[in-house]
Amino acid sequence: MNPLNPQLVMYEEEQKQIQAIAERLHQDSRARTILLIDKNGQLVAAAGDSAALDTTSLSSLVAGNVAATGGIAQLLREDEFTAQFHEGKGMSIHMSLVGRRIILVVLFDKNTTQGLVRLRVKRAQDELVPIFEALAKKVTTQSAPFAEITDQDIDNLFND
């Protein structure tokens, strides 16, 4: 685990909210697939046609791409590039950062347009940012599961 980019902790309530937003984005943008990936390359949520994809490899490659682009941004004295777009013959990909932690990936074909995708992504980002901010607060305010156990408690356990 990278200490500068710790593993994302997800709770069921927030997972359901995130999944619902991904599914609505899939419908509203007419995209093929929606993926939410953390910067470590772990898939957080997916909607649409993801069964035919190697989401593990794609998630890792997307995270690597965003990290490399972050390096380019630093060289250009930019904080970061918050969105990327790649157009192929049959499939295009729109990637954007959500709250500096999550990468929102939209895979789409000729059934939609880049403009519609960008419009719908903006709305989804506005809904996702507060959820991820609340998650970050929830994690930092909850104590570690063994924080209240002292060395004396451990000694007492094994000395009985």
Secondary structure, DSSP 8 states (H G I E B T S, - for coil): --TTS------HHHHHHHHHHHHHHHHHHT-SEEEEEETTS-EEEEEES-TTS-HHHHHHHHHHHHHHHHHHHHHTT-S---EEEEE-SS-EEEEEEETTTEEEEEEE-TTS-HHHHHHHHHHHHHHHHHHHHHHHHHHHHS--TTTT--HHHHHHHHH-
